[in-house]
Amino acid sequence: MPGDRAAGCGGRMEPISVTVRGGGEWVIIHRCRTCGTLDANRCAGDDNPLALVRIVLRPISASGVLLDG
């Protein structure tokens, strides 16, 4: 659920990507809409699997995160 993990500034967090840890645990990467802070939170048992797959399939370019190239 976007916004359930607030950044220090109090802004809303949005999920922008998913990564997988060595043991197969999924981790959601969130970005604060206000200050741009990035944070990683492991997936919870009640996270919607379809929503997670949609995040995985979304191109990183759609998130607005600038990538060093």
Secondary structure, 3 states (H helix, E strand, C coil): CCCCCCCCCCCCEEEEEEEECCCCCEEEEEEECCCCCEEEEECCCCCCHHHHHHHHHCCHHHHCCCCCC
